[in-house]
Amino acid sequence: MRVAIYQHRLRHAAAHIAAFARGLERHGQDCVWVPLGRPPVLCDLAVMWGCRRRDVIAAQRLCGGRFLVLERGYLGNRTRWISAGYDGLNGRADFCNAGASDDRFRKHFDRLLQPWNAGGEYVLMMGQCRHDQSVRHLDMRTRLSDAVRAVRTRWDMPIRFRPHPNDPDAPAPSGSTTIGGGLAEALTHAHVVVTINSNSGVDAALAGVPVVALDRGSMAWPVAAHRPQEAIQPPRPERTRWLAELAWCQWTDREIAAGDCWAHLKRGMRGGGRRASTSVGSPQP
């Protein structure tokens, strides 16, 4: 199997990618390093940080190979835990975790889970970074404004908008008012959280606040409602299976470098993809 690893300019991303390469070596798997700015290398598996290399994604689809996206994790300290999934970002990725046991969640994250709330004082609308890759395929402002209108026509509960900390100047959707403070504080008084696909949906569901997720890229999608009007009586489903599988989406650098991550993921490469060694240009996705 031919594996290409794409270098990254950010220090933290480069460190996580290097850890993954060491994990591959533990399994006797060689890899080809692709320097910054170089065109894609056709291979069975391309490993990269994030989804900004659209040319790499297009090349892998063209040759029948897979691509593995490393990114921030979803549970706990997101700088310590690194997600690793095939062929997509967040909820659009394949983490090879269907039917996974809950021992990993119970070992590392069990203390994070709180009972569902009985209600709250307002609908909490979550902002996201407008340049983020997870929302590049949609008009985020329009989507949130439509959600506010859908709630407003059926309910008179206040709607609060919390901008993403890295995009604090994002305008509040019409019909909502901006709320400051930390996420935990905002969740304490929330009746329900409405998000497109922010990881705050995961934080909310863990804290016992029901979620409306508007995009299937949300990692909270399996336990969330998907229409804004459902914010009035949001679901509070069983979370055990969702959390068991979510815990197998992410890894520490130590686990990655030791090969534990690849031991879990390599089942997704059975049969491999088309092997090739030529460089290509930059096809569009």
Backbone bond lengths (Angstrom), bond angles and torsions (degrees), N, CA, C in turn:
res aa  C-N    CA-C-N  psi(-1)  N-CA   C-N-CA  omega(-1)  CA-C   N-CA-C  phi
1 M - - - 1.455 - - 1.527 109.03 -
2 R 1.315 116.32 135.05 1.462 122.02 -179.84 1.521 109.45 -99.37
3 V 1.327 116.53 123.25 1.463 122.58 -178.65 1.527 108.86 -118.66
4 A 1.323 116.53 129.93 1.461 122.20 175.38 1.518 108.71 -113.16
5 I 1.333 116.35 131.79 1.458 121.76 178.92 1.523 108.18 -114.42
6 Y 1.323 115.45 125.87 1.456 121.53 -174.80 1.521 110.43 -96.14
7 Q 1.327 115.92 123.10 1.456 121.09 179.70 1.528 110.52 -66.48
8 H 1.339 114.79 156.65 1.460 120.46 -178.75 1.519 109.43 -132.89
9 R 1.326 116.59 146.45 1.465 120.98 -175.59 1.528 112.71 -77.73
10 L 1.336 119.04 -25.16 1.459 121.58 -178.75 1.528 110.64 -79.25
11 R 1.322 116.05 136.09 1.459 120.82 -172.96 1.522 112.27 -61.68
12 H 1.340 116.83 -45.77 1.466 118.05 -177.37 1.523 111.18 -66.21
13 A 1.330 116.79 -38.92 1.460 119.67 178.69 1.524 110.96 -65.46
14 A 1.338 116.84 -42.43 1.462 120.92 178.91 1.524 110.93 -60.86
15 A 1.335 117.46 -38.04 1.464 120.60 179.45 1.519 111.50 -65.90
16 H 1.329 117.55 -41.01 1.462 120.43 179.80 1.530 111.07 -68.74
17 I 1.322 116.33 -38.46 1.465 120.13 177.86 1.529 110.27 -64.55
18 A 1.329 117.04 -41.88 1.466 120.75 177.99 1.523 111.01 -62.28
19 A 1.333 116.74 -38.45 1.464 120.31 177.48 1.525 110.41 -63.23
20 F 1.327 116.70 -39.22 1.459 119.42 178.84 1.530 111.04 -65.22
21 A 1.330 116.48 -39.50 1.468 119.90 177.72 1.527 110.61 -61.47
22 R 1.326 117.71 -39.44 1.467 120.44 177.54 1.522 110.78 -65.07
23 G 1.321 116.23 -36.25 1.456 119.71 176.87 1.516 112.40 -64.44
24 L 1.325 116.36 -38.66 1.467 119.87 175.86 1.526 110.69 -62.67
25 E 1.332 116.14 -42.07 1.465 120.26 179.37 1.519 111.48 -60.45
26 R 1.323 117.54 -35.46 1.465 121.46 178.08 1.528 111.53 -59.81
27 H 1.322 115.66 -25.97 1.460 121.05 179.25 1.530 111.93 -98.37
28 G 1.322 116.98 8.17 1.457 120.65 179.94 1.514 113.90 74.75
29 Q 1.329 116.46 19.71 1.456 121.08 -178.09 1.524 110.57 -97.93
30 D 1.329 117.28 118.55 1.457 122.04 175.39 1.523 110.30 -77.18
31 C 1.323 116.46 159.57 1.452 120.40 176.51 1.524 109.99 -145.44
32 V 1.313 115.68 158.02 1.457 123.78 176.62 1.525 108.21 -106.83
33 W 1.329 117.20 126.56 1.456 120.87 176.97 1.526 109.90 -87.76
34 V 1.327 115.67 131.24 1.458 121.04 178.72 1.529 108.07 -107.81
35 P 1.347 118.45 114.10 1.470 121.38 -177.43 1.520 112.37 -65.25
36 L 1.319 115.24 162.54 1.461 121.66 176.52 1.526 110.79 -56.39
37 G 1.310 115.53 137.93 1.452 120.57 175.65 1.513 115.15 82.24
38 R 1.320 118.43 -7.02 1.461 120.47 179.65 1.529 110.32 -82.40
39 P 1.340 116.95 150.81 1.470 119.77 178.63 1.517 111.20 -69.51
40 P 1.323 117.59 165.37 1.460 121.04 -177.78 1.524 112.38 -62.54
41 V 1.318 114.76 152.98 1.462 123.28 173.77 1.520 107.15 -112.53
42 L 1.312 117.23 120.34 1.461 119.96 179.34 1.524 109.60 -65.41
43 C 1.321 116.53 132.94 1.455 120.42 -174.13 1.520 109.49 -160.22
44 D 1.323 115.70 174.53 1.455 120.13 175.59 1.522 111.39 -72.60
45 L 1.349 115.49 -36.26 1.453 120.16 -177.28 1.529 110.30 -143.40
46 A 1.323 116.29 126.62 1.462 122.38 173.09 1.520 107.85 -107.08
47 V 1.334 116.76 130.80 1.467 122.66 -179.67 1.523 108.18 -113.03
48 M 1.341 116.97 128.81 1.457 119.73 -177.52 1.518 110.31 -152.52
49 W 1.311 115.27 162.43 1.457 121.50 175.94 1.522 108.66 -93.74
50 G 1.330 116.40 120.76 1.454 120.55 179.70 1.519 112.69 73.70
51 C 1.341 114.57 -172.70 1.473 120.60 -174.85 1.523 113.42 -121.94
52 R 1.324 116.57 24.76 1.458 118.42 -177.41 1.536 113.18 -76.32
53 R 1.324 117.56 -21.57 1.462 119.71 -179.85 1.525 109.76 -82.62
54 R 1.330 115.17 78.78 1.462 120.04 -179.07 1.519 111.70 -65.44
55 D 1.343 115.73 -27.45 1.453 118.98 178.73 1.533 110.83 -67.94
56 V 1.327 116.86 -37.10 1.462 120.84 178.03 1.532 109.96 -66.37
57 I 1.320 116.27 -44.00 1.464 120.37 179.43 1.520 110.71 -60.52
58 A 1.336 116.03 -44.92 1.464 120.07 179.69 1.523 111.13 -63.62
59 A 1.324 117.56 -40.51 1.460 121.22 179.87 1.526 111.31 -64.26
60 Q 1.329 116.80 -40.73 1.462 120.06 179.71 1.519 111.45 -66.44
61 R 1.306 116.34 -40.10 1.466 119.44 177.59 1.525 110.72 -66.10
62 L 1.321 115.37 -36.14 1.455 119.84 -179.67 1.526 111.90 -65.39
63 C 1.343 116.20 -38.83 1.460 119.30 -174.85 1.527 112.70 -95.09
64 G 1.332 118.06 -0.80 1.460 120.32 178.43 1.512 114.04 82.51
65 G 1.343 117.23 14.31 1.455 120.65 177.75 1.523 111.26 -91.92
66 R 1.316 115.96 -177.84 1.453 122.24 178.34 1.533 109.02 -114.71
67 F 1.335 115.39 162.62 1.457 119.23 171.39 1.526 108.26 -130.49
68 L 1.318 114.77 143.51 1.457 121.87 -177.51 1.522 108.88 -113.11
69 V 1.317 116.49 123.32 1.457 122.40 -177.59 1.531 109.46 -101.44
70 L 1.332 116.02 122.34 1.460 122.20 170.74 1.522 107.95 -98.43
71 E 1.333 116.05 137.27 1.468 120.60 -178.78 1.525 108.72 -157.05
72 R 1.322 116.00 -178.87 1.453 121.24 175.18 1.530 110.22 -59.66
73 G 1.330 115.39 151.35 1.458 120.07 178.18 1.518 111.56 -78.93
74 Y 1.339 115.94 -171.88 1.459 121.82 -173.63 1.526 113.27 -121.34
75 L 1.315 116.95 -28.42 1.452 122.37 -177.59 1.528 109.61 -111.82
76 G 1.337 117.07 142.44 1.455 119.76 175.63 1.521 112.38 71.09
77 N 1.319 116.17 -149.10 1.460 122.94 -179.63 1.522 109.39 -72.90
78 R 1.316 117.49 109.36 1.461 121.66 -172.00 1.518 113.28 -74.77
79 T 1.330 117.61 -11.40 1.461 119.47 173.51 1.524 110.76 -86.96
80 R 1.302 117.52 -19.94 1.468 122.09 179.52 1.526 111.33 -90.61
81 W 1.303 116.47 -33.51 1.463 121.34 -177.96 1.519 110.34 -101.20
82 I 1.336 116.47 130.83 1.458 122.92 -175.79 1.526 109.32 -116.34
83 S 1.323 116.05 126.88 1.466 119.65 177.91 1.525 110.25 -82.76
84 A 1.326 115.61 151.77 1.468 121.44 179.24 1.521 108.21 -145.39
85 G 1.342 116.27 110.89 1.452 120.76 -177.95 1.515 111.94 -141.97
86 Y 1.325 115.40 148.92 1.465 121.97 -178.75 1.528 112.44 -82.36
87 D 1.331 114.68 139.21 1.465 124.11 160.27 1.526 115.19 63.45
88 G 1.321 117.76 27.02 1.454 119.39 176.78 1.511 111.59 171.93
89 L 1.313 114.90 176.59 1.458 121.74 -178.57 1.519 109.36 -111.97
90 N 1.327 115.90 134.30 1.464 122.60 174.95 1.531 110.96 55.30
91 G 1.330 117.69 -123.84 1.458 120.32 -174.84 1.510 114.94 -67.46
92 R 1.317 117.87 -8.08 1.461 120.93 177.00 1.529 112.45 -96.23
93 A 1.316 116.94 4.57 1.465 121.55 -178.30 1.525 110.73 -96.48
94 D 1.321 115.16 160.16 1.453 123.53 173.30 1.525 107.42 -103.95
95 F 1.326 116.36 113.34 1.462 121.61 -177.77 1.535 112.93 -100.41
96 C 1.322 117.27 4.73 1.470 122.01 -178.84 1.532 110.63 54.01
97 N 1.319 116.04 41.54 1.461 120.36 -172.39 1.517 114.51 -120.60
98 A 1.331 117.81 8.97 1.461 120.14 -178.26 1.525 110.22 -61.66
99 G 1.320 115.66 128.77 1.451 120.54 178.22 1.518 114.67 73.75
100 A 1.343 117.98 15.60 1.465 120.99 -177.25 1.526 111.30 -64.14
101 S 1.317 115.83 152.61 1.465 121.14 179.02 1.526 109.97 -71.76
102 D 1.327 116.15 161.45 1.459 120.00 -178.35 1.526 112.90 -94.02
103 D 1.336 117.85 7.19 1.460 119.46 -177.27 1.534 112.21 -64.04
104 R 1.327 117.59 -34.05 1.459 120.49 -179.13 1.531 110.57 -68.50
105 F 1.324 116.84 -42.46 1.458 118.71 177.00 1.523 110.99 -63.93
106 R 1.315 117.22 -45.50 1.463 120.42 -178.15 1.528 111.57 -63.08
107 K 1.323 116.98 -34.17 1.458 120.77 -179.20 1.524 112.64 -70.95
108 H 1.337 116.91 -41.86 1.461 120.39 -170.49 1.533 115.17 -106.85
109 F 1.340 118.20 -27.74 1.459 119.04 -166.27 1.524 115.45 -131.73
110 D 1.307 118.30 1.78 1.467 121.32 -172.66 1.532 112.21 -55.10
111 R 1.318 117.23 -34.72 1.468 121.46 -176.85 1.526 112.47 -67.35
112 L 1.339 117.68 -16.07 1.460 120.73 -176.90 1.527 112.91 -78.90
113 L 1.311 117.82 -19.19 1.468 121.44 -171.70 1.525 111.46 -82.09
114 Q 1.341 115.70 125.72 1.461 122.89 178.53 1.530 110.18 -115.78
115 P 1.341 117.88 154.11 1.473 120.14 177.76 1.530 111.37 -62.72
116 W 1.322 115.86 154.99 1.462 119.92 175.83 1.531 110.47 -61.26
117 N 1.301 116.68 144.13 1.464 120.24 177.61 1.526 110.63 -75.19
118 A 1.317 115.59 170.60 1.464 121.16 178.49 1.523 111.38 -104.84
119 G 1.316 117.35 6.06 1.453 121.94 -178.54 1.516 109.80 139.63
120 G 1.328 116.02 -178.06 1.457 120.10 -178.65 1.508 111.16 -164.54
121 E 1.331 115.18 -168.22 1.458 120.92 -171.41 1.522 113.92 -98.89
122 Y 1.329 118.03 -19.34 1.458 119.67 -175.99 1.529 110.60 -157.67
123 V 1.333 114.43 162.24 1.463 122.22 169.63 1.523 107.08 -84.68
124 L 1.319 116.89 128.55 1.468 121.11 -178.00 1.524 109.27 -105.48
125 M 1.336 115.05 112.81 1.456 122.14 179.70 1.526 108.51 -94.91
126 M 1.328 117.71 126.89 1.459 121.99 -175.34 1.527 112.02 -98.23
127 G 1.326 116.37 126.40 1.452 120.69 172.91 1.516 111.06 -82.82
128 Q 1.316 116.52 163.22 1.461 123.64 175.59 1.519 109.34 -136.83
129 C 1.323 116.22 160.93 1.462 119.79 176.95 1.521 109.12 -62.54
130 R 1.306 116.49 127.59 1.461 119.58 -174.75 1.517 113.25 -68.35
131 H 1.350 117.21 -18.61 1.466 120.07 179.68 1.530 112.17 -96.91
132 D 1.329 117.62 2.20 1.459 120.55 -173.85 1.527 111.22 -68.15
133 Q 1.343 115.21 144.37 1.462 120.22 -178.25 1.528 112.47 -65.43
134 S 1.321 117.34 -24.37 1.467 119.73 -177.30 1.523 112.98 -71.88
135 V 1.349 117.44 -15.44 1.464 120.21 179.59 1.523 112.02 -121.18
136 R 1.313 117.77 12.64 1.461 120.98 -176.76 1.528 111.98 -66.77
137 H 1.336 117.40 -20.90 1.456 121.27 -175.41 1.528 112.94 -90.27
138 L 1.343 118.32 2.99 1.459 119.33 -175.80 1.530 111.30 -144.04
139 D 1.318 115.10 167.32 1.463 122.76 176.19 1.520 106.87 -92.37
140 M 1.316 116.58 95.47 1.461 120.91 -172.52 1.529 112.07 -63.07
141 R 1.321 117.29 -44.07 1.464 119.79 -176.98 1.528 111.09 -62.72
142 T 1.320 116.48 -42.24 1.461 119.95 178.60 1.519 111.08 -65.23
143 R 1.328 116.72 -42.47 1.457 120.72 -179.29 1.533 111.11 -60.54
144 L 1.327 117.65 -43.58 1.462 120.89 179.61 1.527 111.62 -69.92
145 S 1.332 117.05 -39.43 1.462 120.03 178.53 1.524 111.09 -63.63
146 D 1.324 116.78 -40.50 1.467 120.63 176.64 1.523 110.71 -62.61
147 A 1.332 116.03 -37.76 1.468 120.03 179.61 1.524 110.53 -66.42
148 V 1.326 117.92 -41.00 1.465 121.01 177.69 1.516 110.37 -60.43
149 R 1.334 116.93 -45.76 1.465 120.46 -179.76 1.524 111.21 -62.69
150 A 1.332 117.47 -40.16 1.458 120.98 -179.76 1.523 111.57 -63.06
151 V 1.327 116.74 -37.14 1.459 120.23 177.68 1.529 110.44 -73.77
152 R 1.320 116.07 -43.92 1.460 121.28 -176.05 1.535 112.70 -60.47
153 T 1.316 117.37 -35.98 1.462 120.19 -177.25 1.522 112.57 -71.33
154 R 1.325 117.81 -14.48 1.463 121.00 -176.16 1.525 113.82 -118.82
155 W 1.342 116.91 -9.19 1.459 119.72 -168.18 1.513 109.44 -155.91
156 D 1.340 116.29 147.21 1.465 119.65 -179.52 1.521 113.01 -108.56
157 M 1.334 118.10 14.24 1.466 120.19 176.98 1.529 110.06 -67.20
158 P 1.337 118.35 140.62 1.463 120.68 178.30 1.532 111.97 -58.35
159 I 1.328 114.98 147.66 1.465 121.43 177.39 1.515 107.93 -117.24
160 R 1.318 116.03 122.31 1.459 122.32 179.02 1.529 109.36 -109.60
161 F 1.321 115.17 140.82 1.460 121.06 179.09 1.521 108.86 -113.03
162 R 1.335 116.49 126.08 1.459 120.76 177.31 1.529 108.85 -110.49
163 P 1.335 118.33 109.73 1.465 119.89 178.56 1.523 110.46 -65.01
164 H 1.316 115.60 154.39 1.463 119.36 173.56 1.524 108.87 -65.50
165 P 1.343 118.18 139.98 1.469 119.74 -179.37 1.521 114.14 -56.94
166 N 1.332 117.21 -27.29 1.463 120.37 178.86 1.524 113.29 -90.40
167 D 1.330 116.74 2.40 1.466 121.66 176.90 1.531 108.55 -143.87
168 P 1.343 116.93 59.02 1.465 120.91 -170.96 1.520 114.71 -67.45
169 D 1.328 117.63 -16.42 1.462 120.61 -177.66 1.525 113.03 -92.37
170 A 1.319 116.52 4.78 1.466 119.10 179.11 1.523 109.70 -60.57
171 P 1.334 117.92 131.32 1.469 120.05 -177.06 1.526 111.47 -70.50
172 A 1.324 115.63 143.59 1.463 120.61 176.91 1.526 109.33 -71.92
173 P 1.325 118.35 138.61 1.464 119.97 175.79 1.522 110.87 -57.88
174 S 1.311 116.04 145.61 1.457 120.84 179.26 1.530 110.13 -56.48
175 G 1.343 115.36 132.13 1.460 119.77 -178.44 1.511 113.73 97.26
176 S 1.354 117.32 -1.92 1.460 121.73 178.13 1.520 109.30 -124.70
177 T 1.320 116.41 164.25 1.457 121.70 176.49 1.519 109.20 -124.15
178 T 1.325 115.69 144.30 1.462 121.15 -176.75 1.526 110.66 -73.24
179 I 1.322 115.38 140.62 1.453 122.41 176.33 1.523 108.28 -120.45
180 G 1.316 117.14 139.97 1.458 121.11 178.15 1.513 111.24 -102.90
181 G 1.329 115.07 -164.22 1.458 119.90 178.33 1.512 112.99 86.49
182 G 1.322 114.78 179.93 1.455 120.68 -178.33 1.520 112.66 -78.81
183 L 1.322 115.02 165.11 1.462 120.29 -178.26 1.524 111.07 -64.68
184 A 1.319 117.65 -44.96 1.462 120.31 -177.94 1.520 111.27 -58.71
185 E 1.322 116.45 -41.51 1.469 120.79 178.60 1.521 111.21 -63.85
186 A 1.333 116.63 -43.76 1.460 120.71 -179.57 1.527 111.35 -63.97
187 L 1.332 116.56 -37.28 1.466 120.32 -179.18 1.521 112.04 -70.41
188 T 1.323 116.95 -29.33 1.464 120.95 -175.79 1.521 112.28 -56.27
189 H 1.324 117.74 -36.93 1.464 121.62 -175.28 1.539 112.70 -108.05
190 A 1.319 117.40 8.69 1.465 120.63 -177.27 1.530 111.51 -83.98
191 H 1.309 116.10 136.78 1.467 122.10 172.85 1.527 109.93 -77.24
192 V 1.336 115.38 -40.24 1.454 122.25 -177.82 1.530 107.91 -157.59
193 V 1.312 117.01 152.14 1.461 123.24 175.00 1.521 108.98 -108.23
194 V 1.320 116.28 131.39 1.463 122.23 174.03 1.522 107.50 -112.08
195 T 1.315 116.50 124.06 1.453 121.46 -178.65 1.514 109.88 -140.42
196 I 1.309 116.43 156.48 1.465 119.48 171.94 1.524 108.29 -76.04
197 N 1.327 117.01 -70.56 1.470 119.67 175.76 1.530 111.15 -150.93
198 S 1.336 116.88 23.77 1.457 121.14 -179.78 1.532 111.45 -63.34
199 N 1.326 115.80 149.74 1.463 119.16 175.91 1.527 111.73 -68.11
200 S 1.318 117.59 -10.54 1.455 120.33 173.59 1.524 111.03 -61.90
201 G 1.329 117.26 -21.11 1.462 119.94 173.78 1.518 111.58 -64.19
202 V 1.334 116.18 -38.44 1.464 120.84 175.47 1.519 109.67 -66.48
203 D 1.337 117.00 -46.00 1.457 121.12 178.93 1.530 110.97 -58.10
204 A 1.330 116.23 -41.77 1.459 120.56 -179.21 1.528 111.32 -65.27
205 A 1.326 116.63 -48.40 1.470 119.75 -178.80 1.524 111.30 -62.10
206 L 1.326 117.59 -36.88 1.468 120.84 175.61 1.526 110.82 -64.49
207 A 1.340 116.98 -38.12 1.456 121.84 -177.80 1.522 112.33 -79.33
208 G 1.327 117.58 -1.91 1.452 121.08 178.55 1.512 114.51 87.87
209 V 1.342 117.32 16.05 1.462 121.42 177.67 1.532 108.25 -100.62
210 P 1.325 118.48 120.73 1.469 120.09 -179.93 1.521 111.87 -58.23
211 V 1.331 115.24 155.74 1.464 121.40 -172.15 1.521 111.12 -127.19
212 V 1.320 115.63 139.57 1.462 123.00 164.79 1.518 106.24 -112.86
213 A 1.321 117.70 113.45 1.464 123.32 179.16 1.522 108.43 -106.35
214 L 1.320 116.96 125.73 1.458 121.74 -173.01 1.521 113.41 -93.64
215 D 1.327 117.80 -6.67 1.465 120.98 -178.17 1.523 108.32 -137.69
216 R 1.319 116.89 137.29 1.462 119.97 -175.80 1.525 113.15 -70.10
217 G 1.328 116.98 -6.11 1.446 119.51 172.70 1.520 112.74 -72.72
218 S 1.322 117.59 -8.48 1.457 121.59 178.03 1.526 110.39 -68.47
219 M 1.338 116.60 134.59 1.457 120.49 176.44 1.527 111.37 -73.95
220 A 1.323 117.79 -11.19 1.462 121.44 175.64 1.523 112.25 -92.99
221 W 1.316 117.96 1.99 1.466 122.81 -174.86 1.534 113.38 -50.82
222 P 1.340 120.38 -43.42 1.474 119.92 -176.54 1.531 114.90 -64.19
223 V 1.340 118.13 -21.44 1.465 119.71 -178.64 1.525 111.65 -115.96
224 A 1.322 116.89 12.11 1.464 121.56 -175.82 1.521 111.41 -109.81
225 A 1.346 114.79 158.05 1.457 120.56 163.71 1.518 107.80 -79.05
226 H 1.338 117.51 164.78 1.457 119.66 -173.86 1.525 113.87 -126.63
227 R 1.329 117.07 1.57 1.454 121.41 177.51 1.526 108.97 -121.63
228 P 1.335 118.06 137.21 1.467 120.06 -175.96 1.519 113.40 -56.55
229 Q 1.338 117.65 -36.64 1.464 119.83 -177.43 1.529 112.75 -64.71
230 E 1.326 116.46 -17.11 1.461 119.49 178.17 1.526 112.23 -75.33
231 A 1.342 116.59 -4.37 1.463 120.14 176.15 1.527 111.71 -64.02
232 I 1.320 117.37 -21.96 1.457 120.71 -178.41 1.522 110.75 -66.04
233 Q 1.328 116.03 -47.57 1.464 121.61 176.43 1.530 108.21 -129.22
234 P 1.321 116.85 75.53 1.470 120.62 -173.74 1.524 112.04 -70.95
235 P 1.322 117.58 149.68 1.460 121.03 179.25 1.524 111.62 -71.80
236 R 1.299 115.01 150.36 1.468 122.51 174.74 1.525 107.85 -129.05
237 P 1.329 117.17 71.28 1.467 121.06 -172.03 1.528 112.51 -78.24
238 E 1.315 115.01 171.77 1.455 121.45 171.47 1.527 108.61 -63.97
239 R 1.319 117.19 135.23 1.462 120.95 -175.18 1.525 113.48 -109.20
240 T 1.304 118.96 -1.96 1.464 122.14 -172.02 1.522 112.75 -59.79
241 R 1.322 117.63 -50.32 1.469 121.24 -177.28 1.526 110.30 -65.96
242 W 1.308 117.50 -43.60 1.469 121.68 178.71 1.521 110.85 -57.63
243 L 1.309 117.39 -47.90 1.458 121.14 -177.57 1.521 112.17 -69.48
244 A 1.324 116.83 -35.73 1.466 119.82 176.92 1.523 110.22 -59.29
245 E 1.320 117.03 -45.11 1.465 121.02 -179.09 1.530 111.26 -74.00
246 L 1.330 117.32 -34.55 1.460 120.70 -179.60 1.526 111.25 -63.72
247 A 1.317 116.96 -35.92 1.466 120.44 -178.88 1.521 112.50 -65.47
248 W 1.332 117.48 -21.56 1.469 121.55 178.90 1.525 112.22 -92.57
249 C 1.329 116.74 10.00 1.470 120.95 175.56 1.518 111.90 -90.85
250 Q 1.323 119.12 -10.56 1.462 120.96 -168.94 1.521 111.40 -140.38
251 W 1.367 113.55 155.96 1.458 120.93 -170.34 1.517 109.97 -145.97
252 T 1.315 116.98 153.92 1.456 120.49 171.43 1.525 109.13 -84.39
253 D 1.330 116.80 161.63 1.464 120.62 176.37 1.531 111.10 -58.62
254 R 1.329 116.55 -36.42 1.458 119.80 179.19 1.528 110.68 -63.03
255 E 1.314 117.19 -44.03 1.458 120.74 178.35 1.529 111.17 -66.19
256 I 1.332 115.62 -38.84 1.462 119.99 -179.77 1.520 110.37 -64.82
257 A 1.331 116.90 -48.22 1.472 121.09 -178.37 1.526 111.50 -67.23
258 A 1.327 117.59 -29.69 1.463 120.99 179.59 1.521 112.54 -76.54
259 G 1.334 117.41 -10.65 1.459 121.08 179.98 1.514 114.04 93.00
260 D 1.347 117.99 1.78 1.461 120.39 -179.64 1.522 111.65 -64.69
261 C 1.330 115.79 -40.04 1.465 119.95 179.45 1.527 110.73 -62.24
262 W 1.344 116.67 -46.54 1.455 119.71 -178.88 1.526 111.52 -68.86
263 A 1.326 118.22 -33.27 1.465 120.73 176.18 1.521 110.47 -58.86
264 H 1.336 116.27 -35.29 1.458 121.01 178.02 1.532 111.94 -76.34
265 L 1.334 116.86 -41.81 1.460 121.10 -171.76 1.523 114.90 -84.49
266 K 1.320 118.09 -23.06 1.464 118.76 -171.41 1.516 113.12 -65.03
267 R 1.334 116.88 -18.07 1.464 119.01 175.07 1.534 110.86 -60.02
268 G 1.351 115.55 -26.53 1.459 119.36 179.13 1.507 113.73 -73.78
269 M 1.330 117.78 -7.37 1.456 121.85 179.81 1.519 112.61 -107.16
270 R 1.301 117.77 11.80 1.459 119.80 178.41 1.516 109.75 -60.16
271 G 1.291 116.44 126.80 1.450 121.66 -175.27 1.513 112.21 91.35
272 G 1.393 115.11 -21.41 1.464 119.41 176.78 1.512 112.84 62.30
273 G 1.292 115.50 -169.37 1.456 122.17 175.69 1.512 108.71 -122.49
274 R 1.291 117.11 -166.41 1.449 121.35 178.96 1.525 109.40 -73.00
275 R 1.321 117.54 130.54 1.452 120.82 179.19 1.528 109.82 -87.78
276 A 1.299 115.07 135.67 1.466 119.77 179.23 1.508 108.49 -153.95
277 S 1.316 116.38 158.76 1.456 119.36 -178.06 1.509 112.72 -131.52
278 T 1.320 117.49 3.27 1.457 119.33 -179.49 1.510 112.35 -85.03
279 S 1.328 115.70 148.36 1.454 120.55 172.32 1.519 108.34 -85.84
280 V 1.330 114.84 150.65 1.456 119.13 179.03 1.515 107.30 -124.74
281 G 1.323 114.01 177.06 1.453 118.93 177.39 1.514 110.83 -79.40
282 S 1.312 117.39 -133.57 1.473 121.37 -178.59 1.512 110.29 -128.65
283 P 1.346 118.49 74.38 1.453 120.12 179.86 1.505 110.88 -62.83
284 Q 1.304 117.33 150.20 1.452 121.95 179.76 1.526 109.82 -85.09
285 P 1.371 116.82 143.49 1.463 119.87 178.59 1.517 110.75 -67.65
